[in-house]
Amino acid sequence: MKIGVFDSGMGGLTVLGALLRQLPAADYIYLGDTARLPYGSKSQATIARYAVSSARFLVEEGAEFLVIACNTASALALDAIREAVRVPVLGVIETGANAAQVSSLTGDVLVIATDATVQSHAYERACAEHGLRALEKACPLLVPLVEEGWIEHPVTLEVLRIYLAELLEQAERPGLKPDTLVLGCTHYPLLRTQIERAVPDLRVIDSAEVTASQVSAALIEYVHDGTRERRFYATDSVEKFKRLGTRFLGEAIDCVGLVNLGG
Amino acid sequence: MKIGVFDSGMGGLTVLGALLRQLPAADYIYLGDTARLPYGSKSQATIARYAVSSARFLVEEGAEFLVIACNTASALALDAIREAVRVPVLGVIETGANAAQVSSLTGDVLVIATDATVQSHAYERACAEHGLRALEKACPLLVPLVEEGWIEHPVTLEVLRIYLAELLEQAERPGLKPDTLVLGCTHYPLLRTQIERAVPDLRVIDSAEVTASQVSAALIEYVHDGTRERRFYATDSVEKFKRLGTRFLGEAIDCVGLVNLGG
């Protein structure tokens, strides 16, 4: 079983890292569309075009199951990807909503994500299908702060404090009683400790971990120990991918192929 | 005379705004490559590919003179653009270095810019050609802070303080006596007041203003009052371009064409 993992950049490596721990016997092929990132500030039409060409590449390279590790692409392009390829496709929003349902006792959950993900209200819809009320907030500064490496930095703690205070204040008005916070962007797990400290009353859901668990549960019977292939592709600088990707994957990345998807 | 102005996004509208004030009789056509922005974190090969296709579009639309209002594209793709099109091409780095030479009495200047611009050392080279020593620093959080609209925000003032203190500390080691700071990214003029307050001993050079002055000086004899055409194009959401572009241009943008450059 060869699993394709797609993200606009390197954040999806947190999902791949969790998959490697939970389902190590499978083969994996990862694509980061680094030449066209970020997706989170762009339009649905553009995001769908980019995500479909990326998904097609992974299937052409032999992927038999696709994990869309990018929240923005899951929110805005999942239907387009499913129409374009003939293999099963799983997005992180569905898995995040599943996990929120397990976590939440009150039925009220909070979601932090990119601009595009929030504007799509994909989490709100996915949560509603699980009987949950969701309040979403865009936190556009968190990705650049993580990419600057300011994980423990006072500025990052202050930005987190501001965003989360605004979200909790918004939750008070409709009388929500949230007990769960979903990290709706693959960069945010790197700030998990800081986020948990800022909102100690909320259970924090890392969609990377829960996606890996759900993929693992669904596929474990199809996976037999084989070559344990791990292939990495990026659409921009492979050097940068190796250097920064290690931070997200949690282990060294030796070899990355450069692929041109046009544009 | 129809002048094409190119930027990876909307920041170049600060250059167009200055041109409209200084050379209002010309025709203008502006392209923001918003589907593929930002350029500042990407590789030279990718930036050159994107910038060349953008420049070709402007020339096909009738531009007789190109202003590369994007510092990153000026730093990494100016030669590639000049090879690809047959009209004169002016980049903001050359004009910024010209202005720094006029401003600096000590011959030592500081430059703040994106990652890609700094790593290219294009400002260092352009300044050296004018007999100046330049020290460059990447400030990757400033663009997202401007785009979040946190212009007067305490977090932005703190980030500016940190970046500028690091830059001044680096300048002390080689014994530089800087008296001039070049804003090497078209987003930074929106923070000009805050930057001037943070470094009151430095003269701040806004490459948008100085580029407009130099274009105006070079072209004024070719410009005759005509239709005063102003056309805007973007490669992603025209609604977002209209909404956010106004902040950079300083006046309303009514009509934006959507263009697909591939990718």
Interface residues (C-beta under 8 A of the other chain):
Chain A: T34 A35 R36 S41 K42 S43 T46 R49 Y50 P140 L141 V143 P144 L145 E147 E148 W150 P154 V155 E158 V159 I162 T235 D236 S237 K240 L261 G262 G263
Chain B: T34 A35 R36 S41 K42 S43 T46 R49 Y50 P140 L141 V143 P144 L145 E147 E148 W150 P154 V155 E158 V159 I162 T235 D236 S237 K240 L261 G262 G263
